[in-house]
Amino acid sequence: MNALWAYRLLTDAGKPFIESLLRRRRAQGKEDPNRLDERRGKASLPRPPGPLIWVHAASVGESQSSLALIEKILRERPDCCVLQTTGTLTSATLMRERLPDRSFHQFAPIDRMMWVRRFLSYWKPDFALWMESELWPNLVLETARNGIPSALVNARMSPRTFRRWQRFPRSARRLLSSFSLCLAQTEEQGEFLRKLGADPVECLGNLKFSAAPLPADEIELSTLGDLVGQRPVWLAASTHPGEEGIVIQAHQTLRARYPDLLTVIAPRHPARGDEIAAELRAANVEFSRRSLGEAPQSEVYLADTLGELGLLYRLSSIAFIGGSMNAHGGHNPVEAARLDCAIIHGPDMANFKAVAGELANVGGACVIESSESLAEAVGTMLSDDLEMKRMVAAAGQVATENVNAVNRIYGALARVMDGD
């Protein structure tokens, strides 16, 4: 029995477990109770008339990257609409605010064949785009079986994932050969895809470079700026468990030199606010919480809210990129570079290897490995304005030089959409 067939049998037979998982996620606030049927493939919106392009993204990062491409598609194809699907509540909340006209969001169906078929039968997309690495076997294969052309866009594959797929070569080939085109982020990742059976594979740049700068409420930015005043500020963005402790220790080191320092912590998952607040109390650090409407008039400002990184990057000129200290592969440094931040990150930027490499080549980022080196890096930037401005300019150059990736990517996709 091959791996894909076994997977299909397990997902078909696993309905009681899947329903139990959905109930648990709903109780934890990870699912929208009013839209839970979307996870079973039942639509909550009418299908618009005319051509429909379906864009599937896993979560927040992938869905934000897809926005530039969605906007390009809608500009170039005024008769089309776009359906975007994601799998998380946070991404759905963000997309409700950011999707342009003629595009809309639904939750992706869980990968049971009955629910997948229900989803595809209702929406009948004319073309499907899968973002990065979110490959659900039943959904991918059933899309192909329905004759819907599809492409894997901004594809990324780590060496570890490549080795794992190598254990199932027939399944990998069947899955990847379902795509009419695969567009890889880097040549290395493109070669992984080719070896597993994807064809054709092209490398046209990273779509994350083309994303518009993260938005911010101008009134809120002005209010925060007035409250912060002339205090030195730095931001720890998209942090994960374990990283807040490193940031807190760095803050405690820095405040001896900068007594009016404001450290902003924006966790990747705002629901962890209580956990981080407890860690700050244990460290005897004075803090305020944005989720409670408190002002940034303490040592640490815990920004445990959703979708406000654009605001926070504009508030600070120094940004530590989270997810880079503890095997999460890092988060998107281009977002910080587009908003004139000097970038600091840890040793693990596997998810953005090419971007991190470009930043390193031009001196656009500082790599740290501990709370001590983090404090040293932040302290250097706070005390040396010329060096900080040089890093900001270097990182901005990397982002600007790659901003046209969306045009190259759309051009390749358009050929597939038009049957070429």
C-alpha positions in Angstrom: 0.0 0.0 0.0 1.5 3.3 -1.0 1.7 6.3 1.4 -0.9 8.4 -0.4 -3.5 5.6 -0.4 -2.8 4.9 3.3 -3.2 8.6 4.0 -6.5 8.7 2.2 -7.8 5.7 4.2 -6.7 7.2 7.5 -8.4 10.6 6.8 -11.6 8.9 5.7 -11.8 6.6 8.7 -10.6 9.3 11.1 -13.8 11.4 11.0 -14.6 11.0 14.8 -11.0 12.0 15.7 -11.1 15.0 13.3 -14.5 16.2 14.7 -13.1 15.9 18.2 -10.1 17.9 17.2 -12.3 20.6 15.7 -14.4 20.8 18.9 -11.2 21.1 21.0 -9.8 23.8 18.7 -13.1 25.7 18.9 -13.0 25.5 22.7 -9.5 26.9 22.6 -10.5 29.8 20.5 -8.6 28.5 17.4 -11.7 28.1 15.2 -14.5 30.4 14.4 -17.7 28.7 15.7 -19.8 30.5 13.2 -17.7 29.3 10.3 -16.9 25.7 11.4 -18.7 24.2 8.5 -16.2 25.7 6.1 -13.7 23.3 7.5 -16.1 20.5 6.4 -16.1 22.0 2.9 -19.4 23.8 3.2 -19.4 27.3 1.7 -20.7 30.3 3.7 -20.7 32.7 0.7 -22.1 32.5 -2.8 -19.8 31.7 -5.7 -19.3 34.9 -7.8 -20.0 34.6 -11.5 -17.2 34.3 -14.0 -13.6 33.0 -13.7 -12.5 32.2 -10.1 -8.9 31.8 -9.1 -8.3 30.0 -5.8 -5.3 30.9 -3.7 -4.5 28.6 -0.8 -2.1 29.8 2.0 -1.3 28.1 5.3 -1.4 31.0 7.8 -0.5 34.6 8.4 2.9 34.8 6.7 1.8 33.0 3.6 -1.5 34.8 3.2 0.3 38.2 3.6 2.8 37.2 0.9 -0.1 36.2 -1.4 -1.7 39.7 -1.2 0.7 41.3 -3.7 0.0 38.5 -6.2 -3.8 38.6 -5.6 -3.7 42.4 -6.3 -1.7 41.8 -9.5 -4.1 39.1 -10.7 -7.1 41.3 -10.1 -5.5 44.3 -11.9 -4.5 42.3 -14.9 -7.8 40.2 -15.1 -10.8 42.5 -14.4 -13.2 39.6 -15.2 -11.8 37.4 -12.4 -12.5 37.0 -8.7 -10.2 35.5 -6.1 -11.0 33.0 -3.4 -8.4 32.8 -0.7 -8.3 29.9 1.8 -6.3 29.6 4.9 -6.3 27.3 7.9 -6.0 29.6 10.9 -8.2 32.1 12.7 -5.5 34.7 12.9 -5.0 34.7 9.1 -8.8 34.9 8.5 -9.0 37.9 10.8 -6.2 39.7 9.0 -7.5 38.8 5.5 -10.9 40.2 6.3 -9.2 43.6 6.7 -6.7 43.4 3.9 -8.1 41.5 0.9 -8.9 43.8 -2.0 -12.3 44.1 -3.8 -13.3 41.1 -5.8 -11.5 38.8 -3.4 -12.8 37.0 -0.3 -11.8 34.4 2.3 -13.0 31.0 3.3 -11.4 28.5 5.7 -9.7 25.6 3.9 -11.5 22.3 4.2 -9.8 19.7 6.3 -8.2 17.1 4.1 -10.9 14.4 4.2 -12.0 13.3 0.7 -15.7 13.9 1.2 -15.1 17.5 2.5 -12.5 18.2 -0.3 -15.0 17.1 -3.0 -17.7 19.1 -1.5 -15.5 22.2 -1.5 -14.3 21.7 -5.1 -17.8 20.9 -6.4 -19.2 24.1 -5.0 -16.4 26.6 -5.9 -15.3 25.0 -9.2 -12.1 27.2 -9.4 -10.6 27.8 -12.8 -7.1 27.9 -11.5 -5.5 27.0 -8.2 -2.4 28.5 -6.5 -0.7 26.9 -3.6 1.5 29.1 -1.5 4.9 27.9 -0.2 4.8 24.5 1.4 1.2 23.9 2.3 0.4 20.6 0.5 -2.6 18.6 1.6 -2.5 15.4 -0.5 -6.2 14.8 -0.9 -6.9 18.4 -1.9 -4.0 18.6 -4.3 -4.8 15.3 -6.0 -8.5 15.9 -6.2 -7.9 19.3 -7.7 -5.9 17.7 -10.4 -8.4 14.9 -10.9 -11.1 17.6 -11.6 -9.0 19.0 -14.4 -8.2 22.3 -12.5 -4.7 23.5 -13.5 -2.6 24.5 -10.5 0.8 26.0 -9.5 3.0 25.8 -6.5 4.1 29.4 -5.8 6.9 30.7 -3.7 7.7 27.1 -2.9 10.1 26.3 -0.1 11.5 23.0 1.0 14.0 22.6 3.8 16.7 19.9 3.6 14.9 18.0 6.4 11.6 18.0 4.5 13.4 16.9 1.3 15.0 13.9 3.1 11.6 13.0 4.6 9.9 13.0 1.2 12.8 10.9 -0.3 11.5 8.0 1.8 8.3 8.1 -0.3 9.5 8.8 -3.8 6.5 7.5 -5.7 4.1 9.5 -3.5 6.2 12.7 -3.8 6.4 12.4 -7.6 2.7 11.9 -7.9 1.9 14.8 -5.6 4.3 17.3 -7.2 3.5 16.2 -10.8 -0.1 17.4 -10.1 1.2 21.0 -10.6 1.4 22.6 -14.0 4.3 24.8 -12.7 6.4 25.0 -9.5 8.0 28.4 -8.7 10.7 28.0 -6.0 12.0 30.7 -3.7 15.7 29.7 -4.3 17.6 27.5 -6.7 18.5 25.1 -3.9 14.8 24.5 -3.1 14.0 24.3 -6.8 16.6 21.5 -7.1 15.0 19.6 -4.2 11.6 19.9 -6.0 13.0 18.6 -9.3 14.6 15.6 -7.6 11.3 14.7 -6.1 9.5 14.9 -9.5 8.3 18.4 -10.0 8.4 19.6 -13.6 8.8 22.4 -14.7 10.4 24.2 -11.9 11.5 27.9 -12.1 13.1 30.3 -9.7 11.8 33.8 -10.2 12.4 35.4 -6.8 10.7 35.5 -3.4 7.2 36.9 -3.4 7.7 38.1 0.1 9.9 40.9 -1.3 7.0 42.2 -3.3 4.5 42.5 -0.5 3.4 46.1 0.2 4.7 47.5 3.5 2.7 46.3 6.4 -0.1 48.8 7.1 -0.5 51.0 10.2 -3.2 53.2 11.6 -1.8 56.7 11.2 -3.8 58.1 14.2 -2.6 55.3 16.4 1.0 55.7 15.3 0.8 59.4 16.1 -0.7 58.7 19.5 1.9 56.1 20.4 4.7 58.3 19.1 3.6 61.1 21.4 3.4 58.8 24.4 6.9 57.3 23.7 8.4 60.7 23.0 12.2 60.8 22.9 12.7 57.4 24.7 15.1 55.0 22.9 13.0 52.1 21.6 13.6 48.6 20.2 11.2 45.9 19.1 11.3 42.1 19.5 8.9 41.0 16.7 7.1 37.7 16.3 8.7 36.0 19.3 8.2 32.4 20.3 8.5 30.6 23.7 12.0 30.8 25.0 12.8 34.0 23.1 10.9 36.4 25.4 13.3 35.3 28.2 16.3 36.2 26.1 14.7 39.6 25.3 13.9 40.2 29.0 17.5 39.5 30.0 18.8 41.7 27.2 16.5 44.5 28.4 17.8 44.2 32.0 21.3 44.5 30.8 20.5 47.5 28.6 18.5 49.5 31.1 21.6 50.1 33.3 23.0 52.1 30.4 19.7 53.4 29.0 17.4 54.0 32.1 14.5 55.3 30.0 14.7 52.4 27.4 11.4 51.1 26.1 11.5 47.4 24.9 8.5 46.3 22.9 7.7 42.6 22.7 5.2 41.5 20.0 4.7 37.7 20.3 4.0 35.7 17.1 0.9 34.4 18.9 -0.9 37.1 20.9 -2.8 34.5 22.9 0.4 33.9 24.8 0.1 37.3 26.4 -0.8 36.0 29.9 2.2 33.6 29.7 4.6 36.3 28.8 3.1 38.7 31.4 3.8 36.1 34.1 7.4 35.8 32.8 7.9 39.6 33.1 6.5 39.6 36.6 8.8 36.8 37.6 11.7 38.9 36.3 10.5 41.9 38.3 10.2 44.0 35.1 7.6 46.7 35.0 5.4 46.3 31.9 2.1 47.4 30.3 -0.1 45.5 27.9 -1.5 46.8 24.7 -4.3 44.2 24.7 -5.6 45.9 27.9 -5.5 49.4 26.4 -2.5 50.4 28.6 -0.1 53.0 27.4 3.6 52.3 26.7 4.8 54.2 29.8 6.7 51.3 31.5 10.0 49.5 30.9 8.4 46.9 28.6 5.4 47.2 26.3 3.8 43.8 25.7 2.1 44.2 22.3 -0.1 41.1 22.5 -2.4 42.2 19.8 -3.0 40.9 16.2 -1.9 42.5 13.0 0.0 45.5 14.3 3.6 44.8 13.3 3.3 47.6 10.7 2.6 50.0 13.5 5.4 48.6 15.8 8.0 48.6 13.1 7.3 52.3 12.4 7.6 53.0 16.1 11.1 51.5 16.4 14.2 51.7 14.3 15.6 48.5 15.7 13.9 45.1 15.2 14.9 41.7 16.5 13.2 39.1 14.3 11.7 36.3 16.4 11.6 32.6 15.6 15.3 32.7 14.9 16.6 31.4 18.2 14.9 28.1 18.7 14.4 26.0 15.5 11.4 27.9 14.1 13.3 29.0 11.0 12.8 32.7 11.6 10.2 35.1 10.3 10.2 37.6 7.4 12.9 40.2 7.8 11.8 42.0 4.6 8.8 43.4 6.5 11.2 45.2 8.9 13.5 46.3 6.1 10.6 47.8 4.1 9.9 50.0 7.2 13.4 51.3 7.8 14.4 49.1 10.7 17.9 47.9 11.5 17.6 44.1 11.7 18.9 41.7 14.3 18.2 38.0 14.2 19.3 34.7 15.7 21.3 31.9 14.0 18.2 30.0 12.6 16.8 31.7 9.5 16.2 28.5 7.6 12.8 29.7 6.3 14.4 32.8 4.9 17.9 31.5 4.1 18.3 33.4 0.8 17.0 36.6 2.3 19.3 36.3 5.3 22.2 35.6 3.0 21.6 38.7 1.0 21.3 40.8 4.1 24.5 39.3 5.4 26.3 40.0 2.2 25.6 43.8 2.4 25.8 44.1 6.2 22.1 44.6 6.5 21.6 42.5 9.5 23.3 41.6 12.8 23.3 37.9 13.9 23.2 37.2 17.6 23.3 33.9 19.6 22.5 34.9 23.2 20.9 37.5 25.4 24.4 39.0 25.9 25.0 39.4 22.2 21.5 40.7 21.7 22.1 43.4 24.3 25.4 44.3 22.7 23.8 44.6 19.2 21.0 46.8 20.4 23.3 48.9 22.5 25.6 49.4 19.5 22.7 50.6 17.4 21.4 52.9 20.1 24.8 54.5 20.6 26.0 54.7 17.0 23.4 56.4 14.9 25.6 56.3 11.7 26.0 52.6 12.0 22.3 52.1 12.5 21.5 54.2 9.5 24.0 52.3 7.4 22.3 49.0 8.3 18.9 50.4 7.6 20.0 51.6 4.1 21.7 48.2 3.3 18.6 46.2 4.3 16.3 48.6 2.4 18.5 48.1 -0.7 18.0 44.3 -0.5 14.2 44.7 -0.3 14.0 47.3 -3.1 16.1 45.3 -5.6 13.8 42.4 -5.3 10.4 44.1 -5.3 9.6 43.1 -8.9 9.4 39.4 -8.1 5.6 39.6 -8.2 5.7 40.7 -11.9 8.0 37.8 -12.9 5.9 35.3 -11.0 2.6 36.6 -12.4 4.1 36.4 -15.9 4.9 32.8 -15.5 1.5 32.0 -14.0 -0.4 33.9 -16.7 1.1 31.6 -19.3 -0.3 28.6 -17.5 -3.7 30.3 -17.0 -3.9 31.1 -20.7 -3.1 27.5 -21.7 0.5 28.1 -22.9 
